[in-house]
Amino acid sequence: MSLINIIIPFIILISVVVFVHEYGHYYYAKKYGVKVTDFSIGFGKELFGWTDKDGTRWKVCLIPLGGYVKFFGDTNAASQPEKISSFSEDERTHLLATKKLYQRAIIVSAGPIANFILALFIFSCVYMFFGKDFSVPVIQDVKIDSPAYKAGLKKGDQIITINDQKITSMMEVSQFIALSDTNLIKITVLRDKKEYDFQVQSITQDTKDNLGNNISRKMIGIQIIPLNNEINRQKLGPAKAIY
């Protein structure tokens, strides 16, 4: 994969996240009568933009690593309340500093909340339109002398729980192992229609993530496949997708 194929999607993703975040600030600022002078995607030199009927300058700037919403009087009244007197009566009504405390709190917190809603929306859409993985995980291979091998796990074991947490998909196996509070991991499997508990002493190995970063990860030495090699993806309704 070329560098350009990584950079362009990254810039698009960052721009969407920044726009939603800043729009949260912008929306409630306008709702409570705070004048917005600038809405910028990126920092530095302006590449292009336009000014709307309310006097807000919408622009895209050279460095696409963030953005900002600038309120009227930001450099004066917002940081130095004594400067409020330098504004006219009409101008004061459009300052962030003159708004009620709860209004200022909403304006400030609206950005992070907007990003949370965006993430919730994206994950919900994925589960609704593409489905969530409910494939039953079965051990395909156990490495010789690995923690799983020493504990007694075998090929064909169906993993039911990890640390008493029910496993509902293949992805959860690696997640639950990685997130275990201790290296000693309790794994319950179904073997010959009977349940067996195993205490597996995991080891920590240095490896790389999908982006090539060095990370430490708990390992037990197994490979898993879906039961009967059947990938089970189920589309969820709106309520379950959000939950």
Protein Blocks (a to p, Z undefined) as FASTA:
>chain_A
ZZklmmmmmmmmmmmmmmmmmmmmmmmmmmnopacfbdcedehjdfbdcddfkopacddd
fblcbccdddehklmmmmmmmlmmmpcfklmmmpfklpcfklmmmmmmmmmmmmmmmmmm
mmmmmmmmnopafbdcddfbdcehiaklmnopaehiacfbgghiacfbfklmmmmmmmpm
bfbdcddddeehiacdddddddddddddfkopacddddehiacddehhiacdddddfklm
mZZ
